[in-house]
Amino acid sequence: MTETTIALVGNPNVGKSTVFNRLTGLRQKAGNYPGVTVEKKTGNFSHGHARYRVIDLPGAYGIHPSSLDEEVVYEVLADPANPNHPELVVVVGEPFNLKRAILLYQQIREMGLAAIFVVNMMDEAERAGLSIDAHKLEKVLGTKVILTDARSGKGIEALKTSLQHRPGDHEPVFSIPDEYSDAAQQVKELLGLKNDYMAWLHLSQRRNNHLAEKEAAAIAAIQRKNKINPHRLQIQETLARHTKLNGQLTHIIKDPAKKREHVTERLDKLLIHPVWGYVVFFVLLLLIFQAIYTWSGPFMDAIDNAFAWLSASASEQLPAGPLNGLLTDGIIAGIGGIVIFIPQIAILFIFISLMEESGYMSRVVYLMDRWLRPFGLSGKSAVPLMSGAACAIPAVMSARTIENDKERLITILVTPFMTCSARLPIYIIIIGLVIPQEQVIGLDLQGLVLFGMYILGIAAALGSAWVLKQLMKTNYKSFLILEMPTYKYPVVRNVALNVWDKTMGFVLGAGKIILAISIILWVLGTFGIGEQFTNAEAIVRAQNPGITEEVLENEVQSQKLEYSFLGTLGRFIEPAIEPLGYDWKMGIGLISSFAAREVFVSTMATVYSLGSTDDELTIRERMAAEINPTTGRPAYNFASGISLLLFYAFAMQCMSTIAIVRKETNSWKWTFIQLAFMTGFAYLAALLAYQLLK
């Protein structure tokens, strides 16, 4: 059975993904297109005696790319050698903006591709009193027109059947203006083209990445020779097509002048109101944060307990030794460190999917754009930045919704500055140690400092974004252009598939890096050389005669950690961190918390001979009594405490964040630049704070 490749193409927010899910069901997979971070979804289905491979291309307003998503669409459709180049295109439109979808359909047909046309969301049209004469529209387009409601599955069988009947030749709607005919002819001869419109497309692009370097350079030379401005050509084409369509669609779309006010218009009076729109948005953000931080708690506790039980069971079944430790404290703990993030990621993407499916996400983008634009960000950066207050990992992943590659990169690079929930245990302990518990204008001083740490994170993120904006100047200015889609009920199936794809993308992508670093940290903390490490128990017994077994175990654990490779590394970096007010024990905490910020608490418990306790009061009491042998002062004084707070406020959050940044940017270069900048900035801020306050 031969397989036919079909591409689903359409404007954003027309329900294209719902059509894709209806066609393919669970027989689909997600990934990225080679060399870019744009998501690629493919699936398969059979109908009758035919088998189809479906590619869900990113949303596009036209064939002329103005974003990374649209570049992918153009390159797939324009290059017959592309492995995803389709034999048939299904163009999906929606009834409220039919003209825009038809324009895209015409461009695809004139590229020489066979295509059929789908008008989706007909249930929304019926509720609004709008009707479409499909028979007349078929005559205008010269192809089969299918009316669907993909949410309920209506029309999907008719769509599958129509795939077997390819449309005939398409009469071009757009004619190349006379002043460009010579240049178009030169392109045809250069590339060996027979299609006039394909020559026009090559002339009207800012760049032709799918061509060989020599051919792309030759087309650029033709553009210069004929003084062609690609953007001007695109505008001419769009205006010419719209002029013809205005007359053709007059008797096809029936939109009663006195129909009821559409529900979208009524909701927008509240949701994009200059005052109430922000109130609703921030209330929703508060709900999202509460959900990520509190709703995920029981699930994360269950996962934590499950892996603790699994680790204990494995430890009992295996003989004591390095293999036991590797399996329980390295591999099982490492996998647990990956899986425990799943509830937070899933909950965040449930909310994001609901906002996207309902049409509300476009309103959020519109509201926040004016406030974020001066910093080199866009309205679409609001969700990742706000989500970073819960966890940077799903927040960085949610930046995928930003089309502009520069704004998306800046958003990813600055989001880790936002104060995540993993920093909270550290802040609570340090603030409790160095900030007095007193009232200031009726408010708790410690609470005000904690609030200030969150404000500091926001300031650092926006300030860094502004700096990056100055350093990453481009030749074009970005504008926010988006269509406000109609509101609709989210499709549970779409939400579930989207959450599954994003969650598994993290587990399988970033998880490999997290697991590897977890094992490395375990090895460094478990093994060491020298008398102090190998004979730790005998040394502790000799120094503490009459010691109880419980205290002995804790002291031996602390002694081994001090002289392990990790402890040796802590003492090695002590000269570098001493100007910040830290000793080698705090250095171990800094290194270990690279696995996850909250690991700082358990590391301090081990370093200060508290065994496995994570009770903050116990740790705080022991830390308060700790004396820095170099200065003779408490290790956690006001100066060193503020220094430590600033270091954790600005330093890169954890290895999980590094892994996900690498995955989302597809670049080690930007990942290392981010790591170096944040670490350097954190070091400098902590250094200045300690030197000024000591």
Backbone hydrogen bonds, N-H to C=O, Kabsch-Sander energy under -0.5 kcal/mol:
donor,donor_aa,acceptor,acceptor_aa,energy
4,T,51,R,-2.4
6,I,4,T,-0.5
6,I,53,R,-3.3
7,A,88,L,-2.1
8,L,55,I,-3.1
9,V,7,A,-0.6
9,V,90,V,-2.6
11,N,92,V,-0.7
14,V,11,N,-0.7
19,V,15,G,-1.9
20,F,16,K,-2.5
21,N,17,S,-2.6
22,R,18,T,-2.2
23,L,19,V,-2.2
24,T,20,F,-2.6
25,G,21,N,-2.4
27,R,24,T,-2.1
28,Q,26,L,-1.8
29,K,42,T,-2.7
31,G,40,K,-2.1
33,Y,38,V,-1.9
36,V,33,Y,-1.9
40,K,31,G,-3.5
41,K,56,D,-0.7
42,T,29,K,-2.3
43,G,54,V,-2.1
44,N,27,R,-2.2
45,F,52,Y,-1.8
47,H,50,A,-2.6
50,A,47,H,-2.0
51,R,2,T,-1.0
52,Y,45,F,-3.1
53,R,4,T,-3.1
54,V,43,G,-3.0
54,V,52,Y,-0.5
55,I,6,I,-2.8
56,D,41,K,-2.6
56,D,54,V,-0.5
57,L,8,L,-1.7
57,L,55,I,-1.1
60,A,10,G,-2.3
68,L,403,E,-0.9
71,E,67,S,-1.9
72,V,68,L,-1.7
73,V,69,D,-1.7
74,Y,70,E,-2.5
75,E,71,E,-2.5
76,V,72,V,-2.3
77,L,73,V,-2.2
78,A,74,Y,-2.8
79,D,75,E,-1.2
82,N,79,D,-1.9
85,H,82,N,-2.2
87,E,5,T,-2.4
88,L,5,T,-1.4
89,V,114,A,-2.3
90,V,7,A,-2.9
91,V,89,V,-0.6
91,V,116,I,-2.6
92,V,9,V,-3.1
92,V,90,V,-0.6
93,G,91,V,-0.5
93,G,118,V,-3.1
97,N,94,E,-1.5
98,L,95,P,-0.8
101,A,97,N,-1.3
102,I,98,L,-2.4
103,L,99,K,-2.1
104,L,100,R,-1.5
105,Y,101,A,-2.2
106,Q,102,I,-2.9
107,Q,103,L,-2.0
108,I,104,L,-2.0
109,R,105,Y,-2.5
110,E,106,Q,-2.4
111,M,107,Q,-0.7
111,M,108,I,-0.7
112,G,109,R,-1.7
113,L,108,I,-1.5
116,I,89,V,-2.0
117,F,144,K,-2.2
118,V,91,V,-3.0
119,V,146,I,-2.8
120,N,93,G,-3.1
120,N,118,V,-0.8
122,M,148,T,-2.0
124,E,121,M,-0.6
125,A,121,M,-1.4
126,E,122,M,-2.4
127,R,123,D,-1.8
128,A,124,E,-1.5
129,G,126,E,-1.0
130,L,125,A,-2.9
131,S,254,K,-2.1
133,D,252,I,-2.3
134,A,132,I,-1.2
137,L,133,D,-2.0
138,E,134,A,-2.2
139,K,135,H,-1.3
140,V,136,K,-1.7
141,L,137,L,-2.4
142,G,138,E,-2.4
143,T,138,E,-0.9
146,I,117,F,-2.5
148,T,119,V,-2.7
148,T,146,I,-0.5
149,D,154,K,-2.6
152,S,149,D,-1.2
153,G,149,D,-1.4
154,K,149,D,-1.3
156,I,153,G,-1.5
159,L,155,G,-1.8
160,K,156,I,-2.3
161,T,157,E,-2.2
162,S,158,A,-2.0
163,L,159,L,-1.0
163,L,160,K,-0.6
164,Q,161,T,-1.5
165,H,162,S,-1.6
166,R,164,Q,-0.7
171,E,169,D,-0.5
180,Y,177,P,-1.9
181,S,178,D,-1.4
184,A,180,Y,-2.4
185,Q,181,S,-2.2
186,Q,182,D,-1.9
187,V,183,A,-1.8
188,K,184,A,-2.3
189,E,185,Q,-2.2
190,L,186,Q,-2.2
191,L,187,V,-2.5
192,G,188,K,-1.2
193,L,188,K,-2.0
196,D,194,K,-0.6
199,A,195,N,-1.4
200,W,196,D,-2.0
201,L,197,Y,-2.5
202,H,198,M,-2.0
203,L,199,A,-1.7
204,S,200,W,-1.9
205,Q,202,H,-0.7
209,N,207,R,-0.5
211,L,208,N,-1.4
216,A,212,A,-2.8
217,A,213,E,-2.1
218,A,214,K,-1.8
219,I,215,E,-2.2
220,A,216,A,-2.1
221,A,217,A,-1.8
222,I,218,A,-1.9
223,Q,219,I,-2.4
224,R,220,A,-2.1
225,K,221,A,-2.7
226,N,222,I,-2.1
227,K,224,R,-1.2
228,I,223,Q,-3.1
232,R,229,N,-0.8
233,L,229,N,-1.7
234,Q,230,P,-2.0
235,I,231,H,-1.9
236,Q,232,R,-2.2
237,E,233,L,-2.2
238,T,234,Q,-2.3
239,L,235,I,-2.5
240,A,236,Q,-2.1
241,R,237,E,-2.4
242,H,238,T,-2.4
243,T,239,L,-2.1
244,K,240,A,-1.5
245,L,241,R,-2.3
246,N,242,H,-2.1
247,G,243,T,-0.8
248,Q,244,K,-1.6
249,L,245,L,-2.2
250,T,247,G,-0.9
252,I,249,L,-0.9
253,I,249,L,-1.7
254,K,131,S,-2.7
254,K,252,I,-0.6
255,D,253,I,-0.7
259,K,256,P,-1.1
265,E,262,H,-0.6
266,R,262,H,-1.6
267,L,263,V,-2.5
268,D,264,T,-2.4
269,K,265,E,-0.9
270,L,267,L,-1.5
271,L,267,L,-2.8
272,I,268,D,-1.7
273,H,270,L,-1.1
277,G,273,H,-1.3
278,Y,275,V,-0.6
279,V,275,V,-1.6
280,V,276,W,-2.6
281,F,277,G,-1.9
282,F,278,Y,-2.6
283,V,279,V,-2.0
284,L,280,V,-2.2
285,L,281,F,-2.4
286,L,282,F,-2.2
287,L,283,V,-1.9
288,I,284,L,-2.4
289,F,285,L,-2.8
290,Q,286,L,-2.4
291,A,287,L,-2.5
292,I,288,I,-2.9
293,Y,289,F,-2.7
294,T,290,Q,-3.3
295,W,290,Q,-1.0
295,W,291,A,-0.5
296,S,291,A,-1.2
297,G,294,T,-0.8
299,F,295,W,-0.6
300,M,296,S,-3.1
301,D,297,G,-2.9
302,A,298,P,-2.3
303,I,299,F,-2.5
304,D,300,M,-2.8
305,N,301,D,-2.9
306,A,302,A,-2.5
307,F,303,I,-2.5
308,A,304,D,-2.1
309,W,305,N,-2.6
310,L,306,A,-2.5
311,S,307,F,-2.6
312,A,308,A,-2.6
313,S,309,W,-2.8
314,A,310,L,-2.5
315,S,311,S,-2.3
316,E,312,A,-1.9
317,Q,313,S,-1.8
318,L,314,A,-1.7
325,G,321,G,-2.0
326,L,322,P,-3.0
327,L,323,L,-2.3
328,T,324,N,-2.7
329,D,325,G,-2.2
330,G,325,G,-1.1
330,G,326,L,-0.7
331,I,326,L,-3.1
332,I,327,L,-3.0
333,A,328,T,-0.7
334,G,330,G,-1.8
335,I,331,I,-2.8
336,G,332,I,-2.6
337,G,333,A,-1.9
338,I,334,G,-0.8
338,I,335,I,-0.9
339,V,335,I,-2.8
340,I,336,G,-2.2
341,F,338,I,-1.4
342,I,339,V,-1.8
345,I,341,F,-2.4
346,A,342,I,-3.1
347,I,343,P,-2.5
348,L,344,Q,-2.3
349,F,345,I,-2.4
350,I,346,A,-1.7
351,F,347,I,-1.9
352,I,348,L,-2.5
353,S,349,F,-2.4
354,L,350,I,-2.4
355,M,351,F,-2.5
356,E,352,I,-2.4
357,E,353,S,-3.3
358,S,354,L,-2.1
359,G,355,M,-0.9
360,Y,355,M,-1.0
361,M,355,M,-2.0
363,R,359,G,-0.5
363,R,360,Y,-0.8
364,V,360,Y,-1.7
365,V,361,M,-2.2
366,Y,362,S,-2.0
367,L,363,R,-2.4
368,M,364,V,-2.2
369,D,365,V,-1.4
370,R,366,Y,-0.5
371,W,368,M,-0.6
372,L,368,M,-1.7
373,R,369,D,-2.2
375,F,372,L,-1.5
376,G,373,R,-1.9
377,L,372,L,-1.7
381,S,378,S,-2.2
382,A,379,G,-1.5
385,L,381,S,-2.1
386,M,382,A,-2.7
387,S,383,V,-2.5
388,G,384,P,-1.5
389,A,386,M,-1.4
390,A,387,S,-2.0
391,C,387,S,-1.9
395,A,391,C,-1.3
396,V,392,A,-2.8
397,M,393,I,-1.8
398,S,394,P,-1.9
399,A,396,V,-1.2
400,R,397,M,-1.4
401,T,398,S,-1.3
402,I,399,A,-1.9
403,E,401,T,-0.6
408,R,404,N,-2.4
409,L,405,D,-2.2
410,I,406,K,-2.5
411,T,407,E,-2.2
412,I,408,R,-2.3
413,L,409,L,-2.4
414,V,410,I,-1.9
415,T,411,T,-1.8
417,F,414,V,-1.9
418,M,415,T,-2.0
420,C,418,M,-0.6
421,S,390,A,-1.9
423,R,420,C,-1.3
424,L,421,S,-0.9
427,Y,423,R,-2.6
428,I,424,L,-2.7
429,I,425,P,-2.0
430,I,426,I,-2.7
431,I,427,Y,-2.8
432,G,428,I,-1.9
433,L,429,I,-1.3
434,V,430,I,-2.3
435,I,431,I,-2.3
438,E,436,P,-1.5
440,V,443,L,-3.3
443,L,440,V,-2.2
445,L,438,E,-2.9
448,L,444,D,-2.1
449,V,445,L,-2.3
450,L,446,Q,-2.1
451,F,447,G,-2.4
452,G,448,L,-2.4
453,M,449,V,-1.6
454,Y,450,L,-1.2
455,I,451,F,-2.0
456,L,452,G,-2.5
457,G,453,M,-1.6
458,I,454,Y,-1.8
459,A,455,I,-2.5
460,A,456,L,-2.4
461,A,457,G,-2.2
462,L,458,I,-2.5
463,G,459,A,-2.7
464,S,460,A,-2.4
465,A,461,A,-2.0
466,W,462,L,-2.1
467,V,463,G,-2.0
468,L,464,S,-2.7
469,K,465,A,-2.2
470,Q,466,W,-1.7
471,L,467,V,-1.8
472,M,468,L,-2.4
473,K,470,Q,-0.5
481,I,479,F,-0.8
488,K,358,S,-1.3
492,V,490,P,-0.7
495,V,491,V,-2.4
496,A,492,V,-2.8
497,L,493,R,-2.3
498,N,494,N,-2.5
499,V,495,V,-2.6
500,W,496,A,-2.3
501,D,497,L,-2.5
502,K,498,N,-2.4
503,T,499,V,-2.5
504,M,500,W,-2.6
505,G,501,D,-1.9
506,F,502,K,-1.5
507,V,503,T,-2.3
508,L,504,M,-2.7
509,G,505,G,-1.6
510,A,505,G,-0.5
510,A,506,F,-0.7
511,G,506,F,-1.7
512,K,509,G,-0.6
513,I,509,G,-0.6
513,I,510,A,-0.5
514,I,510,A,-2.2
515,L,511,G,-2.6
516,A,512,K,-1.8
517,I,513,I,-2.3
518,S,514,I,-2.4
519,I,515,L,-2.1
520,I,516,A,-1.9
521,L,517,I,-2.7
522,W,518,S,-2.2
523,V,519,I,-2.4
524,L,520,I,-2.4
525,G,521,L,-2.1
526,T,522,W,-1.4
527,F,523,V,-1.9
533,F,530,G,-0.7
534,T,530,G,-2.5
535,N,531,E,-2.3
536,A,533,F,-1.2
539,I,535,N,-2.2
540,V,536,A,-2.4
541,R,537,E,-2.5
542,A,538,A,-2.2
543,Q,539,I,-1.9
544,N,540,V,-1.8
547,I,544,N,-1.3
552,L,548,T,-2.8
553,E,549,E,-2.5
554,N,550,E,-1.8
555,E,551,V,-2.7
556,V,552,L,-2.8
557,Q,553,E,-2.2
558,S,554,N,-2.3
559,Q,555,E,-2.6
560,K,556,V,-2.8
561,L,557,Q,-2.1
562,E,558,S,-2.2
563,Y,559,Q,-1.7
564,S,560,K,-0.5
564,S,561,L,-0.8
565,F,524,L,-0.6
565,F,527,F,-2.7
566,L,524,L,-2.7
567,G,561,L,-0.6
568,T,564,S,-3.0
569,L,565,F,-2.2
570,G,566,L,-2.1
571,R,567,G,-2.4
572,F,568,T,-2.2
573,I,569,L,-2.2
576,A,573,I,-0.8
577,I,573,I,-1.8
578,E,574,E,-2.0
580,L,577,I,-1.3
581,G,578,E,-2.0
582,Y,577,I,-1.7
587,G,583,D,-1.8
588,I,584,W,-1.9
589,G,585,K,-1.7
590,L,586,M,-2.2
591,I,587,G,-2.3
592,S,588,I,-3.1
593,S,589,G,-2.2
594,F,591,I,-1.4
595,A,592,S,-2.1
596,A,592,S,-0.5
599,V,596,A,-2.0
600,F,597,R,-1.9
601,V,598,E,-1.1
602,S,598,E,-0.8
603,T,599,V,-2.6
604,M,600,F,-2.4
605,A,601,V,-1.8
606,T,602,S,-1.8
607,V,603,T,-2.9
608,Y,604,M,-2.4
609,S,606,T,-1.6
610,L,605,A,-3.6
613,T,610,L,-1.5
616,E,614,D,-0.5
619,I,615,D,-2.3
620,R,616,E,-2.9
621,E,617,L,-2.5
622,R,618,T,-2.1
623,M,619,I,-2.9
624,A,620,R,-2.5
625,A,621,E,-1.2
626,E,622,R,-0.5
626,E,623,M,-0.9
628,N,633,R,-2.9
632,G,628,N,-3.0
635,A,626,E,-2.4
637,N,635,A,-0.9
641,G,637,N,-2.7
642,I,638,F,-2.4
643,S,639,A,-2.2
644,L,640,S,-2.4
645,L,641,G,-2.4
646,L,642,I,-2.5
647,F,643,S,-2.2
648,Y,644,L,-2.4
649,A,645,L,-1.7
650,F,646,L,-1.7
651,A,647,F,-2.6
655,M,594,F,-2.9
658,I,654,C,-1.8
659,A,655,M,-2.6
660,I,656,S,-2.2
661,V,657,T,-2.5
662,R,658,I,-2.4
663,K,659,A,-2.0
664,E,660,I,-2.6
665,T,661,V,-2.6
666,N,662,R,-1.4
667,S,662,R,-0.6
671,T,667,S,-1.0
672,F,668,W,-2.6
673,I,669,K,-2.2
674,Q,670,W,-2.5
675,L,671,T,-2.2
676,A,672,F,-2.9
677,F,673,I,-2.6
678,M,674,Q,-2.6
679,T,675,L,-2.2
680,G,676,A,-2.6
681,F,677,F,-2.7
682,A,678,M,-2.4
683,Y,679,T,-2.6
684,L,680,G,-2.4
685,A,681,F,-2.4
686,A,682,A,-2.5
687,L,683,Y,-2.6
688,L,684,L,-2.5
689,A,685,A,-2.2
690,Y,686,A,-2.3
691,Q,687,L,-2.6
692,L,688,L,-2.0
693,L,689,A,-1.9
694,K,690,Y,-2.3
